[in-house]
Amino acid sequence: MKTYTLNTLQNENFKAEDLTSEEYYLLVSLPYNRKAGYLDDVQEKLTGDNITEELNNILHKLPLIQVTETVFTEDDFLYHSIFEGDVQFYRVYVNDILLLIDTQGYTYGRYALILDAEQSDFKTVETDNLDYNEIIAQKDSTIIDYSKTIALKDNTIKELEHTIDILIKKNNQLKEFITTNF
């Protein structure tokens, strides 16, 4: 099974529960292709004319993922378990196409459509307009989490070393006691 490298460009902490019921309903009501495993199977499109300001605002909340390698026609890309069910909605750059994916809670792209809009119509797809502060803040948060994990592990290692030292001393004391008394 082929693996894909995904790079999250925006909103990596998004979950479907972050949407209001109206936003959720709007997203699930879009004209998706169902179970389009191959990119060629995705025929439904939303153009700039069909992307209202309300929809644009909702789309901007969704994670923006970039697939870093080419996906070929025979690759069943959307059937792979590469998505998280609790995220449910993704914007995915793949082969210079921007897709909107709805997983419906599964780990594969159950529904997909092409977001075919002019850059001026759909600002969130422009890489020059990415919210780099948000990306940096997310990365900083991840680094802080890793630092806390490392500090916790370092502390655990120190405690284990201390415990081992105590056990070695007790073992040596026991050996000395046995040697002297027996």
GROMACS elastic network, one bead per residue, 0.5 to 0.9 nm:
[ bonds ]
;  ai    aj funct       b0    kb
    1    80     6  0.84556   500
    2    75     6  0.79698   500
    2    76     6  0.89773   500
    2    77     6  0.85481   500
    2    80     6  0.84400   500
    3    80     6  0.81855   500
    3    82     6  0.85252   500
    4    67     6  0.68680   500
    4    68     6  0.77012   500
    4    69     6  0.71416   500
    4    71     6  0.85591   500
    4    77     6  0.83301   500
    4    80     6  0.88432   500
    4    82     6  0.77509   500
    5    66     6  0.83703   500
    5    67     6  0.58725   500
    5    68     6  0.57985   500
    5    69     6  0.69613   500
    6    65     6  0.63083   500
    6    66     6  0.56059   500
    6    68     6  0.62059   500
    6    69     6  0.86910   500
    6    82     6  0.84623   500
    7    64     6  0.84963   500
    7    65     6  0.55497   500
    7    66     6  0.50539   500
    7    67     6  0.64061   500
    7    68     6  0.70364   500
    8    11     6  0.76230   500
    8    12     6  0.61475   500
    8    63     6  0.69508   500
    8    64     6  0.58781   500
    8    66     6  0.62833   500
    8    67     6  0.88898   500
    9    12     6  0.75433   500
    9    63     6  0.73874   500
    9    64     6  0.53653   500
    9    65     6  0.57806   500
    9    66     6  0.69929   500
    9   127     6  0.89616   500
    9   130     6  0.78807   500
    9   132     6  0.88885   500
    9   135     6  0.68917   500
   10    13     6  0.87905   500
   10    60     6  0.87024   500
   10    61     6  0.84671   500
   10    62     6  0.77291   500
   10    63     6  0.52966   500
   10    65     6  0.73243   500
   10   130     6  0.74802   500
   10   131     6  0.74817   500
   10   132     6  0.85642   500
   10   134     6  0.74777   500
   10   135     6  0.61943   500
   10   138     6  0.89269   500
   11    14     6  0.55769   500
   11    60     6  0.85673   500
   11    61     6  0.66664   500
   11    62     6  0.62414   500
   11    64     6  0.67652   500
   11   134     6  0.78408   500
   11   135     6  0.76740   500
   11   138     6  0.82556   500
   12    15     6  0.88024   500
   12    62     6  0.83807   500
   12    63     6  0.55610   500
   12    64     6  0.78202   500
   12    65     6  0.86543   500
   12   135     6  0.85738   500
   12   138     6  0.76676   500
   13    63     6  0.78219   500
   13    87     6  0.84842   500
   13   138     6  0.82455   500
   14    17     6  0.83934   500
   14    18     6  0.68312   500
   14    61     6  0.73516   500
   14    62     6  0.64640   500
   14    63     6  0.63750   500
   14    86     6  0.89610   500
   14    87     6  0.62563   500
   14    89     6  0.89744   500
   15    18     6  0.55957   500
   15    19     6  0.79418   500
   15    62     6  0.83490   500
   15    63     6  0.89237   500
   15    85     6  0.89266   500
   15    86     6  0.57699   500
   15    88     6  0.71810   500
   15    89     6  0.81933   500
   16    19     6  0.57842   500
   16    20     6  0.89728   500
   16    24     6  0.77647   500
   16    62     6  0.86497   500
   16    85     6  0.88399   500
   16    86     6  0.61230   500
   16    87     6  0.50635   500
   16    88     6  0.58289   500
   16    89     6  0.68826   500
   17    20     6  0.76081   500
   17    21     6  0.89503   500
   17    24     6  0.87942   500
   17    86     6  0.79032   500
   17    87     6  0.81104   500
   18    61     6  0.88292   500
   19    22     6  0.79271   500
   19    23     6  0.57812   500
   19    24     6  0.58812   500
   19    58     6  0.81315   500
   19    61     6  0.85449   500
   20    23     6  0.51572   500
   20    24     6  0.61313   500
   20    25     6  0.85501   500
   21    24     6  0.50320   500
   21    25     6  0.60285   500
   21    26     6  0.85726   500
   22    25     6  0.51080   500
   22    26     6  0.61840   500
   22    27     6  0.87022   500
   23    26     6  0.51534   500
   23    27     6  0.63134   500
   23    28     6  0.87956   500
   23    54     6  0.86187   500
   23    55     6  0.80440   500
   23    58     6  0.65943   500
   24    27     6  0.51970   500
   24    28     6  0.62786   500
   24    29     6  0.85625   500
   24    58     6  0.88596   500
   25    28     6  0.52667   500
   25    29     6  0.60315   500
   25    30     6  0.89425   500
   26    29     6  0.51769   500
   26    30     6  0.67411   500
   26    55     6  0.76531   500
   26    58     6  0.89567   500
   27    30     6  0.57121   500
   27    55     6  0.79942   500
   27    58     6  0.82250   500
   27    59     6  0.86031   500
   27    89     6  0.83569   500
   27   102     6  0.83317   500
   28    31     6  0.84185   500
   28    32     6  0.84710   500
   28   102     6  0.75832   500
   28   104     6  0.88052   500
   29    32     6  0.83236   500
   30    46     6  0.86652   500
   30   113     6  0.84424   500
   31    44     6  0.64382   500
   31    45     6  0.77740   500
   31    46     6  0.82780   500
   31   112     6  0.86273   500
   31   113     6  0.72024   500
   32    42     6  0.80982   500
   32    43     6  0.85008   500
   32    44     6  0.59825   500
   32    45     6  0.80792   500
   32   100     6  0.85078   500
   32   101     6  0.84604   500
   32   102     6  0.84675   500
   32   111     6  0.55207   500
   32   112     6  0.51147   500
   32   114     6  0.85251   500
   33    36     6  0.60168   500
   33    41     6  0.75825   500
   33    42     6  0.58555   500
   33    43     6  0.68651   500
   33    44     6  0.61075   500
   33   110     6  0.84697   500
   33   111     6  0.55482   500
   33   112     6  0.53546   500
   33   113     6  0.61138   500
   34    37     6  0.88162   500
   34    42     6  0.85562   500
   34   109     6  0.87937   500
   34   110     6  0.60377   500
   34   112     6  0.67455   500
   35    38     6  0.88126   500
   35    41     6  0.86375   500
   35    78     6  0.78558   500
   35    79     6  0.78639   500
   35   109     6  0.69772   500
   35   111     6  0.56427   500
   35   112     6  0.76535   500
   36    39     6  0.70240   500
   36    40     6  0.80771   500
   36    41     6  0.50791   500
   36    42     6  0.58247   500
   36    76     6  0.85741   500
   36    78     6  0.68541   500
   36    79     6  0.81279   500
   36   109     6  0.77599   500
   36   110     6  0.72196   500
   36   111     6  0.68690   500
   36   112     6  0.68239   500
   37    40     6  0.85720   500
   37    41     6  0.69275   500
   37    42     6  0.83123   500
   37    75     6  0.80989   500
   37    77     6  0.59451   500
   37    79     6  0.51754   500
   37    80     6  0.84533   500
   37   108     6  0.88487   500
   37   109     6  0.74471   500
   37   110     6  0.81281   500
   38    41     6  0.53656   500
   38    42     6  0.72858   500
   38    72     6  0.85054   500
   38    73     6  0.63226   500
   38    74     6  0.68271   500
   38    75     6  0.62454   500
   38    77     6  0.59526   500
   38    78     6  0.64519   500
   38    79     6  0.81229   500
   39    42     6  0.55071   500
   39    43     6  0.86364   500
   39    71     6  0.80506   500
   39    72     6  0.81145   500
   39    73     6  0.64440   500
   39    74     6  0.87234   500
   39    75     6  0.81247   500
   39    76     6  0.78130   500
   39    77     6  0.72168   500
   39    78     6  0.76588   500
   39    94     6  0.89196   500
   40    43     6  0.72131   500
   40    73     6  0.64275   500
   42    45     6  0.82934   500
   42    99     6  0.87668   500
   42   111     6  0.89558   500
   42   112     6  0.63949   500
   42   113     6  0.59250   500
   42   114     6  0.69841   500
   43   112     6  0.88054   500
   43   113     6  0.68472   500
   43   114     6  0.71916   500
   44   112     6  0.78740   500
   44   113     6  0.50859   500
   44   114     6  0.61313   500
   44   115     6  0.87816   500
   45    99     6  0.88721   500
   45   113     6  0.55394   500
   45   115     6  0.57463   500
   45   116     6  0.60246   500
   46    49     6  0.78556   500
   46    50     6  0.57700   500
   46    51     6  0.67306   500
   46   113     6  0.74015   500
   46   114     6  0.62547   500
   46   115     6  0.50096   500
   46   116     6  0.56127   500
   46   117     6  0.71672   500
   47    50     6  0.53404   500
   47    51     6  0.64808   500
   47   114     6  0.84678   500
   47   115     6  0.62958   500
   47   118     6  0.77614   500
   47   121     6  0.85991   500
   48    51     6  0.51807   500
   48    52     6  0.80270   500
   48   115     6  0.82078   500
   48   116     6  0.68916   500
   48   118     6  0.61404   500
   48   119     6  0.86438   500
   48   120     6  0.85436   500
   48   121     6  0.51472   500
   48   122     6  0.65101   500
   49    52     6  0.74349   500
   49   117     6  0.79122   500
   49   121     6  0.78695   500
   50    55     6  0.89529   500
   50   117     6  0.89020   500
   51    54     6  0.80027   500
   51    55     6  0.58749   500
   51    56     6  0.61287   500
   51   115     6  0.87838   500
   51   117     6  0.81946   500
   51   121     6  0.79482   500
   51   122     6  0.76813   500
   52    55     6  0.51201   500
   52    56     6  0.60281   500
   52    57     6  0.85560   500
   53    57     6  0.61315   500
   53    58     6  0.86466   500
   54    57     6  0.51959   500
   54    58     6  0.63941   500
   54    59     6  0.87115   500
   55    58     6  0.50190   500
   55    59     6  0.60333   500
   55    60     6  0.84972   500
   56    59     6  0.50417   500
   56    60     6  0.61242   500
   56    61     6  0.89208   500
   56   122     6  0.69317   500
   56   123     6  0.82974   500
   56   124     6  0.78903   500
   57    60     6  0.51537   500
   57    61     6  0.68477   500
   58    61     6  0.53855   500
   58    62     6  0.70878   500
   59    62     6  0.53777   500
   59    63     6  0.85064   500
   59    89     6  0.89726   500
   59    90     6  0.86258   500
   59    91     6  0.76716   500
   59   100     6  0.86457   500
   59   124     6  0.79317   500
   60    63     6  0.79265   500
   60    64     6  0.84337   500
   60    91     6  0.89918   500
   60   123     6  0.88004   500
   60   124     6  0.59912   500
   60   125     6  0.88727   500
   61    64     6  0.88678   500
   62    87     6  0.85776   500
   62    89     6  0.63666   500
   62    90     6  0.57331   500
   62    91     6  0.65307   500
   63    87     6  0.83860   500
   63    89     6  0.74827   500
   63    90     6  0.53158   500
   63    91     6  0.60345   500
   63    92     6  0.81859   500
   64    90     6  0.63032   500
   64    92     6  0.58311   500
   64    93     6  0.75836   500
   64   124     6  0.89426   500
   64   125     6  0.84932   500
   65    90     6  0.71068   500
   65    91     6  0.61019   500
   65    93     6  0.61267   500
   65    94     6  0.86442   500
   66    69     6  0.89874   500
   66    91     6  0.85131   500
   66    92     6  0.56958   500
   66    94     6  0.63492   500
   67    70     6  0.76127   500
   67    71     6  0.83448   500
   67    92     6  0.72246   500
   67    93     6  0.60609   500
   67    94     6  0.52599   500
   67    95     6  0.78515   500
   68    93     6  0.86786   500
   68    94     6  0.76458   500
   68    95     6  0.87198   500
   69    94     6  0.79685   500
   69    95     6  0.78877   500
   70    94     6  0.72035   500
   70    95     6  0.57812   500
   71    74     6  0.82766   500
   71    75     6  0.62313   500
   71    76     6  0.87097   500
   71    77     6  0.69745   500
   71    94     6  0.71123   500
   71    95     6  0.65822   500
   72    75     6  0.52874   500
   72    76     6  0.86023   500
   72    77     6  0.85060   500
   72    95     6  0.87177   500
   73    76     6  0.79027   500
   73    77     6  0.89247   500
   74    77     6  0.86220   500
   75    78     6  0.85678   500
   76    79     6  0.56259   500
   76    80     6  0.69951   500
   77    80     6  0.57334   500
   77    82     6  0.88762   500
   77   108     6  0.86716   500
   77   109     6  0.84352   500
   78    81     6  0.80909   500
   78    82     6  0.82193   500
   78   101     6  0.88272   500
   78   108     6  0.57235   500
   78   110     6  0.74381   500
   78   111     6  0.88370   500
   78   112     6  0.85049   500
   79    82     6  0.84054   500
   79   107     6  0.83331   500
   79   108     6  0.50998   500
   79   109     6  0.61844   500
   79   110     6  0.77266   500
   80    83     6  0.81091   500
   80   107     6  0.74938   500
   80   108     6  0.55252   500
   80   109     6  0.78745   500
   81    84     6  0.80691   500
   81   106     6  0.82260   500
   81   109     6  0.84171   500
   82   107     6  0.60572   500
   82   108     6  0.61996   500
   82   109     6  0.85359   500
   83    86     6  0.89937   500
   83    87     6  0.78001   500
   83    88     6  0.77935   500
   83    90     6  0.84428   500
   83   103     6  0.75111   500
   83   106     6  0.76730   500
   83   108     6  0.56614   500
   83   109     6  0.73919   500
   84    87     6  0.54952   500
   84    88     6  0.66127   500
   84   103     6  0.79626   500
   84   105     6  0.74482   500
   84   106     6  0.70079   500
   84   107     6  0.51106   500
   84   108     6  0.78975   500
   85    88     6  0.51142   500
   85    89     6  0.86857   500
   85   103     6  0.62861   500
   85   104     6  0.69362   500
   85   107     6  0.51812   500
   85   108     6  0.80343   500
   86    89     6  0.87437   500
   86   103     6  0.88162   500
   86   104     6  0.86556   500
   86   105     6  0.58009   500
   86   106     6  0.81532   500
   86   107     6  0.88829   500
   87    90     6  0.75797   500
   87   103     6  0.82048   500
   87   105     6  0.75615   500
   88   101     6  0.77158   500
   88   102     6  0.54680   500
   88   104     6  0.57124   500
   88   105     6  0.54503   500
   88   106     6  0.75000   500
   88   107     6  0.83554   500
   88   109     6  0.87884   500
   89   100     6  0.71800   500
   89   101     6  0.55205   500
   89   103     6  0.64724   500
   89   104     6  0.80800   500
   90    99     6  0.79180   500
   90   100     6  0.57698   500
   90   101     6  0.50292   500
   90   102     6  0.67078   500
   90   103     6  0.83801   500
   91    98     6  0.66470   500
   91    99     6  0.55787   500
   91   101     6  0.62792   500
   91   115     6  0.86593   500
   92    97     6  0.79188   500
   92    98     6  0.55489   500
   92    99     6  0.50494   500
   92   100     6  0.63993   500
   92   101     6  0.72525   500
   93    96     6  0.61475   500
   93    97     6  0.55445   500
   93    99     6  0.64071   500
   93   125     6  0.89493   500
   94    97     6  0.52871   500
   94    98     6  0.64985   500
   94    99     6  0.75762   500
   95    98     6  0.83898   500
   97   114     6  0.71242   500
   97   115     6  0.78253   500
   97   116     6  0.79538   500
   98   113     6  0.86134   500
   98   114     6  0.59255   500
   98   115     6  0.54797   500
   98   116     6  0.71528   500
   98   125     6  0.78676   500
   99   112     6  0.65064   500
   99   113     6  0.55713   500
   99   115     6  0.56144   500
   99   116     6  0.85103   500
  100   111     6  0.82395   500
  100   112     6  0.55874   500
  100   113     6  0.53547   500
  100   114     6  0.62113   500
  100   115     6  0.65111   500
  101   108     6  0.89664   500
  101   109     6  0.57707   500
  101   110     6  0.74386   500
  101   111     6  0.57655   500
  101   113     6  0.67996   500
  101   114     6  0.89104   500
  102   105     6  0.81238   500
  102   106     6  0.88949   500
  102   108     6  0.86481   500
  102   109     6  0.60464   500
  102   110     6  0.60602   500
  102   112     6  0.62928   500
  102   113     6  0.89812   500
  103   106     6  0.51128   500
  103   107     6  0.64219   500
  103   108     6  0.57636   500
  103   111     6  0.63441   500
  103   112     6  0.85987   500
  104   107     6  0.86440   500
  104   108     6  0.88245   500
  104   109     6  0.81979   500
  104   110     6  0.65494   500
  104   111     6  0.78212   500
  105   108     6  0.86057   500
  105   110     6  0.88372   500
  106   109     6  0.75742   500
  106   110     6  0.73385   500
  107   110     6  0.85256   500
  108   111     6  0.89225   500
  109   112     6  0.66058   500
  115   122     6  0.89225   500
  117   120     6  0.80645   500
  117   121     6  0.60865   500
  117   122     6  0.60494   500
  117   125     6  0.89229   500
  118   121     6  0.50987   500
  118   122     6  0.63064   500
  118   123     6  0.86342   500
  119   122     6  0.52864   500
  119   123     6  0.58984   500
  119   124     6  0.82731   500
  119   125     6  0.67555   500
  119   126     6  0.62091   500
  120   123     6  0.59350   500
  120   126     6  0.85755   500
  122   125     6  0.62190   500
  122   126     6  0.78061   500
  123   126     6  0.57179   500
  123   127     6  0.89864   500
  123   129     6  0.69533   500
  123   130     6  0.89168   500
  124   127     6  0.77719   500
  124   129     6  0.67491   500
  124   130     6  0.69222   500
  125   128     6  0.87268   500
  125   129     6  0.77809   500
  125   130     6  0.79511   500
  126   129     6  0.53204   500
  126   130     6  0.67693   500
  127   130     6  0.52816   500
  128   131     6  0.87591   500
  129   132     6  0.83144   500
  130   133     6  0.86773   500
  130   134     6  0.86039   500
  130   135     6  0.83223   500
  131   134     6  0.53744   500
  131   135     6  0.64617   500
  131   136     6  0.87495   500
  132   136     6  0.59261   500
  132   137     6  0.83103   500
  133   136     6  0.51037   500
  133   137     6  0.59475   500
  133   138     6  0.85043   500
  134   138     6  0.61000   500
  134   139     6  0.85470   500
  135   138     6  0.51364   500
  135   139     6  0.61780   500
  135   140     6  0.85235   500
  136   140     6  0.59066   500
  136   141     6  0.83995   500
  137   141     6  0.60233   500
  137   142     6  0.85439   500
  138   141     6  0.50366   500
  138   142     6  0.62337   500
  138   143     6  0.86621   500
  139   143     6  0.61551   500
  139   144     6  0.85875   500
  140   144     6  0.61121   500
  140   145     6  0.85415   500
  141   144     6  0.50673   500
  141   145     6  0.61719   500
  141   146     6  0.86182   500
  142   146     6  0.61549   500
  142   147     6  0.85243   500
  143   147     6  0.60227   500
  143   148     6  0.85716   500
  144   148     6  0.61600   500
  144   149     6  0.85691   500
  145   148     6  0.51424   500
  145   149     6  0.62201   500
  145   150     6  0.86284   500
  146   150     6  0.60569   500
  146   151     6  0.84956   500
  147   150     6  0.50467   500
  147   151     6  0.60388   500
  147   152     6  0.84879   500
  148   151     6  0.50420   500
  148   152     6  0.60737   500
  148   153     6  0.85522   500
  149   152     6  0.50615   500
  149   153     6  0.61441   500
  149   154     6  0.85208   500
  150   153     6  0.50102   500
  150   154     6  0.59718   500
  150   155     6  0.84830   500
  151   155     6  0.60916   500
  151   156     6  0.85359   500
  152   155     6  0.50953   500
  152   156     6  0.61825   500
  152   157     6  0.86441   500
  153   157     6  0.60922   500
  153   158     6  0.85849   500
  154   157     6  0.50579   500
  154   158     6  0.62337   500
  154   159     6  0.86646   500
  155   158     6  0.50903   500
  155   159     6  0.62322   500
  155   160     6  0.86088   500
  156   159     6  0.50602   500
  156   160     6  0.61157   500
  156   161     6  0.85669   500
  157   161     6  0.60608   500
  157   162     6  0.85259   500
  158   161     6  0.50449   500
  158   162     6  0.61265   500
  158   163     6  0.85633   500
  159   162     6  0.50522   500
  159   163     6  0.61239   500
  159   164     6  0.85748   500
  160   164     6  0.60474   500
  160   165     6  0.85140   500
  161   164     6  0.50349   500
  161   165     6  0.61167   500
  161   166     6  0.86428   500
  162   165     6  0.50884   500
  162   166     6  0.62945   500
  162   167     6  0.86882   500
  163   166     6  0.51230   500
  163   167     6  0.61990   500
  163   168     6  0.86227   500
  164   167     6  0.50012   500
  164   168     6  0.60599   500
  164   169     6  0.85559   500
  165   168     6  0.50986   500
  165   169     6  0.61924   500
  165   170     6  0.86201   500
  166   169     6  0.51180   500
  166   170     6  0.61501   500
  166   171     6  0.84694   500
  167   170     6  0.50457   500
  167   171     6  0.59241   500
  167   172     6  0.84817   500
  168   172     6  0.60738   500
  168   173     6  0.84946   500
  169   172     6  0.50563   500
  169   173     6  0.60780   500
  169   174     6  0.85032   500
  170   174     6  0.60023   500
  170   175     6  0.85226   500
  171   174     6  0.50165   500
  171   175     6  0.61561   500
  171   176     6  0.85650   500
  172   175     6  0.50261   500
  172   176     6  0.60956   500
  172   177     6  0.84895   500
  173   176     6  0.50534   500
  173   177     6  0.60267   500
  173   178     6  0.85429   500
  174   178     6  0.60676   500
  174   179     6  0.84819   500
  175   178     6  0.51090   500
  175   179     6  0.60158   500
  175   180     6  0.84610   500
  176   179     6  0.50812   500
  176   180     6  0.59902   500
  176   181     6  0.83863   500
  177   180     6  0.52385   500
  177   181     6  0.58924   500
  177   182     6  0.81692   500
  178   181     6  0.53021   500
  178   182     6  0.56099   500
  179   182     6  0.57192   500
